[in-house]
Structures are given as C-alpha cells and as structure tokens.
Amino acid sequence: MTDDTKSIVQSVAKAFAALRAFDSSSPELTVSEVAARAELDRFTSFRLIRTLVSLGYLASVPGSRRFRLTLKCLELGYLALSSQDLRAHAAPLLRECVPAIADAGSLAVLEGPDVVYLERVQTQSFRPDLDHRPGRRIRAYAAAIGQVQLAYLPQKQQIAILESVERVKFSERTLTDLGELLARLKEIRVQGFAVSDAENAYGLRNVAAPVIDAAGTPIAGISFTIEATQASLDEFVAVARPEALRVARELATAVRLSGGGITATSQRTSAPPA
C-alpha cells in the first residue's frame, strides 16, 4: 500500500478485507463476524458479501446465516502466476534492484557441487569478462549464492557435496578448508544471508539470500553484486541485504501459494564451472 491514499479505491480495499476475514480456522462466517474481522460496519459488510456472492466468490451455507469462500477465489491470479516458473517471477524483482542497488542480480539453483544460473540481470557495462547467463555454472562452495543454499542442508549432505569435487582457490580469499567452510555455512544459517568479498572473482562483492520452501529446504538463491569500487562492503551489505531477503521471501511465498505450481528448474549446460 502506498501513501497516496487519494488514489486508493476504498470499496475495493474493503472487498478484499472481507475476503481476507475468512481463514482456515474460520472458514464460515456471519455478516457480523466478517464486519468485526474486517473492521467494517455491518451494513457495509452485508452489501459487500451480497456483491461477492453474486460474483461467485462467496456462497451461503445452507441452513445457516453463514458464508464461505468458493473455489472461484483460486482464480484470482493463481492460473497466471502458477503457470510461470520461478525464473519468470524473479526477473521483474531483479530488474527493480538493478541498477538501483547493485550492478547485477541473479537467481540460481544448487545442483550437486555447482550452482546453475536461472536468471541474470545486469548493467551493460558490468564485467564483460564474466559469463553468468542462464545455464552457466559455478562452484557452490566459492560463491555466496551457493553457500547460502548449502547452509540450509543437513551437515552430512553439506560434507558430501563439498567433498565431491576438488576445492580450488579462485582468489586468495576463497575458502577451501572443509572445517572453515562448515563453520561459514553454520554462520550463514544463523544470520540468514551470505556475504562474499572477492572470494569467487577479484573485485566483486556479493550478498545472497535463500529461497526456502514450506519444508525448510533451499530451492534457489538470490544474489546481488557490485564492483568493489562502487561501495565498501559494509555499505553494500546495509543496502543489499534487506532487498535480497525481500526478493527471496516474495519468491518463497509465491512457491508456497502456488501449491507446487511454481518450480525452479535448471537449464543444463555443458560449460564447465567458471
């Protein structure tokens, strides 16, 4: 909701308030109960309910004065939203943040020891030597967007993934020691986000957040990247962390509300990890 209340159609807002009055604990409500839950007067609630019944979004419960939501409510955006994959939902969210807070924004999934990019938005001038187009792979242990997904896996699985490949240094700051990596993953799990400062590529700073499903499993990661000359690490984290968490939460909510309709699928590529 914006602060521009003059442009808000109050009747529409009240109609949605009436619909949101119903939940799993109270699937059937009277006019008075809707009024109390939606913070509306009884006459307004009565008119809204009659309108929503006529449109097919509410139905009266036979033999009572109660009403319930109908399955038609599922049509409110569900078909359009659930028909798209996670990449399609992430793209506009990343575009909102690039170049506003970062030089590049990414969506990637964990696949074995690698993360595979599903979506990438970046400025035209950003590091032409780096190829992070959809389908490209990088080693998960050496990138914030990989570490933030590894952090939410059981430790046995973390170890199995980390030990499945040779861990080489991409810069002098890349962590390769198993113990140090496990400690880093534990820290990321506690704080809920990952930070990388020139660990995967010289001169780049990254902030990443996990997209977690209803079972607590990481299904993807979001990251924002800048060149180190743009801002100090602390300055960048202060700006990028809340945005990365916001985008990740919005995608996680979309997955949950779609009932499994929205999925994260990788585009396989034969290219070796960068």
Order of alpha helices (4+ residues) and beta strands (2+ residues): alpha-beta-alpha-alpha-beta-beta-alpha-alpha-beta-beta-beta-alpha-alpha-alpha-beta-beta-beta-alpha
